[in-house]
Amino acid sequence: MANGDEVMTAVRDSYVNGLLNLTLSARKHDVPESTARRWKLDAKAAGDCWDLARAAARKATGPAGEFTEMFIQELSLEVSSALEALKEKGDDMPLAERAKVLKQLKDMYTSVIDLAGCNARFEFG
């Protein structure tokens, strides 16, 4: 559904970069608010946290700000992928090693977010 993807991208852009709240972003693009909320939740589950991107966009100005936003989005996707890989390993990885990796991911993610000046925190799950 290419048109749906285009509209979803436009809603995301209005929310993240236009700094409209989700209700207004949905209205602007003639989408039910419930659909916009579902897109936002689905994106987060896939590693694209609209709120994190929005926080970065609020702090961002010029090329440095664009880099910060891109870096945080990429980092979020990488952390999500790493968590999925840990889930796939299951019982093949000792619990102490899994805990160590999770702590390292959390520390790295939190440090980057703090350096960027965002008010987001690492969430498990």
Rosetta silent file (secondary structure, phi, psi, omega in degrees, C-alpha in Angstrom):
SEQUENCE: MANGDEVMTAVRDSYVNGLLNLTLSARKHDVPESTARRWKLDAKAAGDCWDLARAAARKATGPAGEFTEMFIQELSLEVSSALEALKEKGDDMPLAERAKVLKQLKDMYTSVIDLAGCNARFEFG
SCORE:     score description
SCORE:     0.000 S_00000001
   1 L     0.000   80.930 -175.827    0.000    0.000    0.000 S_00000001
   2 H   -59.607  -44.092 -179.870    2.326    2.716   -1.318 S_00000001
   3 H   -60.509  -42.280  177.306   -0.183    5.513   -0.730 S_00000001
   4 H   -60.394  -41.588  178.330   -0.618    4.357    2.875 S_00000001
   5 H   -64.447  -39.477  179.105    3.155    4.364    3.354 S_00000001
   6 H   -65.232  -41.212 -179.860    3.372    7.887    1.943 S_00000001
   7 H   -68.553  -42.211  178.007    0.623    9.109    4.249 S_00000001
   8 H   -60.112  -43.185  178.630    2.215    7.369    7.246 S_00000001
   9 H   -62.675  -39.402  179.006    5.545    9.024    6.418 S_00000001
  10 H   -66.776  -39.876  177.362    3.806   12.400    6.146 S_00000001
  11 H   -64.300  -44.793  178.261    2.089   11.907    9.530 S_00000001
  12 H   -59.478  -45.074 -179.048    5.412   10.904   11.087 S_00000001
  13 H   -62.465  -41.070  178.069    7.126   13.941    9.574 S_00000001
  14 H   -63.775  -37.824 -179.486    4.430   16.284   10.905 S_00000001
  15 H   -74.403  -47.913 -174.875    4.776   14.734   14.355 S_00000001
  16 H   -76.953  -55.401 -173.474    8.568   14.464   14.465 S_00000001
  17 L   -93.298  -32.686  178.425    9.791   17.460   12.472 S_00000001
  18 L   -81.354  -12.983  178.574    6.700   19.658   12.379 S_00000001
  19 L    58.389   26.813  171.734    6.312   19.146   16.140 S_00000001
  20 L   -79.523  151.075  174.534    2.525   18.858   15.836 S_00000001
  21 L   -70.292  167.844 -173.252    0.870   16.604   18.379 S_00000001
  22 H   -63.457  -36.840  178.530   -0.292   13.248   17.045 S_00000001
  23 H   -60.932  -48.393  179.927   -3.945   14.309   16.825 S_00000001
  24 H   -68.035  -36.767  177.382   -3.129   17.345   14.677 S_00000001
  25 H   -60.509  -43.125  179.305   -0.648   15.359   12.577 S_00000001
  26 H   -65.446  -46.307  179.745   -3.365   12.821   11.814 S_00000001
  27 H   -60.596  -41.878 -178.212   -5.950   15.510   11.020 S_00000001
  28 H   -56.604  -32.405 -175.948   -3.521   17.351    8.761 S_00000001
  29 L  -110.270   18.671  176.553   -3.242   14.248    6.573 S_00000001
  30 L    53.925   47.798  179.198   -6.899   13.112    6.843 S_00000001
  31 L  -121.527  139.052  175.136   -6.076   10.009    8.868 S_00000001
  32 L   -60.719  142.063 -179.655   -8.037    8.761   11.880 S_00000001
  33 H   -57.846  -36.696  179.780   -6.134    9.396   15.105 S_00000001
  34 H   -62.301  -35.160  177.692   -6.420    5.702   15.975 S_00000001
  35 H   -68.001  -43.668  178.565   -4.594    4.828   12.745 S_00000001
  36 H   -61.362  -41.044  179.166   -1.812    7.304   13.508 S_00000001
  37 H   -64.763  -39.413  178.297   -1.456    5.827   17.019 S_00000001
  38 H   -65.395  -43.320  177.691   -1.265    2.317   15.564 S_00000001
  39 H   -59.246  -42.288 -179.111    1.397    3.411   13.055 S_00000001
  40 H   -63.611  -44.299  178.145    3.375    5.004   15.881 S_00000001
  41 H   -65.731  -43.261  178.563    3.171    1.817   18.004 S_00000001
  42 H   -62.100  -40.611  179.435    4.044   -0.425   15.045 S_00000001
  43 H   -64.400  -42.356  179.828    7.021    1.792   14.211 S_00000001
  44 H   -62.391  -41.686  178.446    8.263    1.651   17.797 S_00000001
  45 H   -62.825  -27.845  178.865    8.006   -2.136   17.778 S_00000001
  46 L   -90.669    2.598  176.628   10.123   -2.099   14.605 S_00000001
  47 L   100.276    3.620  179.903   12.747    0.149   16.231 S_00000001
  48 L  -109.317   91.160 -179.012   11.590    3.561   14.996 S_00000001
  49 L   -83.067  108.302 -178.526   10.588    5.495   18.115 S_00000001
  50 H   -62.437  -35.573 -179.083    8.762    8.613   16.909 S_00000001
  51 H   -67.885  -39.322  177.270    9.040   10.211   20.361 S_00000001
  52 H   -65.448  -44.261  177.689   12.794    9.747   20.427 S_00000001
  53 H   -62.787  -37.704  178.750   13.103   11.166   16.913 S_00000001
  54 H   -65.718  -42.330  178.352   10.867   14.074   17.958 S_00000001
  55 H   -62.258  -41.734  178.378   13.033   14.805   21.002 S_00000001
  56 H   -65.674  -39.795 -179.629   16.116   14.780   18.802 S_00000001
  57 H   -65.191  -36.786  178.208   14.409   17.051   16.257 S_00000001
  58 H   -63.377  -35.648 -179.546   13.516   19.537   18.997 S_00000001
  59 H   -84.345  -16.250 -170.944   17.170   19.723   19.983 S_00000001
  60 L   -85.236  138.317  170.033   18.397   19.660   16.390 S_00000001
  61 L  -145.935  134.209  176.743   19.372   22.648   14.307 S_00000001
  62 H    67.812 -166.922 -176.616   21.333   22.653   11.070 S_00000001
  63 H   -59.897  -37.394  179.869   23.611   19.873    9.807 S_00000001
  64 H   -65.040  -40.589  178.454   24.801   18.885   13.295 S_00000001
  65 H   -66.011  -39.120  177.726   21.205   18.460   14.448 S_00000001
  66 H   -63.696  -39.785  177.524   20.334   16.394   11.392 S_00000001
  67 H   -63.380  -43.163 -179.934   23.310   14.154   12.131 S_00000001
  68 H   -59.895  -46.678  179.565   22.199   13.772   15.756 S_00000001
  69 H   -61.856  -45.917 -179.561   18.685   12.765   14.733 S_00000001
  70 H   -62.687  -43.496 -178.278   19.964   10.300   12.126 S_00000001
  71 H   -62.280  -45.024 -179.310   22.499    8.833   14.566 S_00000001
  72 H   -65.081  -40.054  178.019   19.898    8.311   17.296 S_00000001
  73 H   -63.429  -44.699  179.422   17.472    6.689   14.854 S_00000001
  74 H   -64.630  -42.522  178.465   20.186    4.341   13.580 S_00000001
  75 H   -61.077  -41.965  178.600   21.322    3.544   17.113 S_00000001
  76 H   -59.338  -42.808  178.477   17.722    2.755   18.099 S_00000001
  77 H   -65.132  -40.463  179.516   17.449    0.308   15.207 S_00000001
  78 H   -66.466  -42.244  177.957   20.769   -1.331   16.117 S_00000001
  79 H   -62.687  -42.768  178.124   19.795   -1.696   19.774 S_00000001
  80 H   -60.492  -42.844  178.564   16.473   -3.215   18.698 S_00000001
  81 H   -64.097  -40.721  179.307   18.312   -5.670   16.428 S_00000001
  82 H   -63.780  -40.740  178.171   20.710   -6.587   19.226 S_00000001
  83 H   -64.259  -40.291  177.605   17.799   -7.276   21.574 S_00000001
  84 H   -63.183  -41.148  178.491   16.165   -9.487   18.941 S_00000001
  85 H   -62.610  -39.506  177.041   19.439  -11.400   18.515 S_00000001
  86 H   -63.484  -40.160  178.473   19.595  -11.956   22.277 S_00000001
  87 H   -63.144  -40.142 -179.163   16.036  -13.285   22.244 S_00000001
  88 H   -66.274  -33.711  179.158   16.925  -15.693   19.435 S_00000001
  89 H   -64.727  -32.616  177.548   19.915  -17.024   21.385 S_00000001
  90 H    53.335 -128.169 -176.416   17.534  -17.983   24.175 S_00000001
  91 H   -79.112   -2.120  179.721   19.033  -20.512   26.549 S_00000001
  92 H   -71.019  -17.664 -178.925   22.176  -20.896   24.409 S_00000001
  93 L  -111.391  129.670  178.883   23.721  -17.906   26.189 S_00000001
  94 L   -58.066  146.790 -176.736   24.419  -18.033   29.931 S_00000001
  95 H   -57.083  -42.092 -179.255   22.256  -15.698   31.991 S_00000001
  96 H   -62.186  -38.379  178.981   25.249  -13.751   33.358 S_00000001
  97 H   -69.567  -40.971  177.234   26.486  -13.064   29.813 S_00000001
  98 H   -61.132  -44.310  179.891   23.016  -11.985   28.660 S_00000001
  99 H   -62.630  -39.256  179.335   22.737   -9.633   31.638 S_00000001
 100 H   -63.787  -44.906  179.686   26.157   -8.159   30.867 S_00000001
 101 H   -63.968  -43.540  178.932   25.218   -7.512   27.219 S_00000001
 102 H   -61.794  -41.403  178.759   21.890   -5.956   28.219 S_00000001
 103 H   -64.718  -41.659  178.590   23.613   -3.658   30.716 S_00000001
 104 H   -62.913  -43.051  177.846   26.166   -2.593   28.090 S_00000001
 105 H   -61.545  -46.626 -179.959   23.389   -1.841   25.576 S_00000001
 106 H   -60.492  -46.635 -178.869   21.451    0.147   28.169 S_00000001
 107 H   -62.414  -43.873 -179.751   24.529    2.111   29.254 S_00000001
 108 H   -64.175  -47.398 -178.032   25.534    2.923   25.677 S_00000001
 109 H   -62.466  -47.038 -179.460   22.023    3.928   24.654 S_00000001
 110 H   -62.577  -40.797  178.803   21.470    6.058   27.754 S_00000001
 111 H   -61.589  -44.657 -179.495   24.828    7.800   27.306 S_00000001
 112 H   -64.766  -43.406  179.986   24.057    8.741   23.712 S_00000001
 113 H   -63.543  -43.376  178.708   20.593    9.998   24.614 S_00000001
 114 H   -62.532  -43.527  179.180   21.999   12.045   27.509 S_00000001
 115 H   -62.864  -33.942 -179.831   24.712   13.536   25.288 S_00000001
 116 H   -78.187  -11.878  179.465   22.081   14.495   22.716 S_00000001
 117 L    79.133   22.559  179.662   20.047   16.220   25.423 S_00000001
 118 L   -88.588  154.020  179.001   16.960   14.091   24.859 S_00000001
 119 L  -100.296   32.711 -179.233   14.529   13.238   27.639 S_00000001
 120 L  -102.418  155.076  179.571   14.052    9.629   26.517 S_00000001
 121 L  -129.907  155.118  179.111   15.073    6.565   28.452 S_00000001
 122 L   -68.579  134.556  178.232   15.895    2.988   27.500 S_00000001
 123 L  -125.374  133.909  173.084   12.954    0.618   27.831 S_00000001
 124 L   -86.937  137.817  175.480   13.058   -3.139   27.853 S_00000001
 125 L   101.571    0.000    0.000   10.304   -4.862   25.897 S_00000001
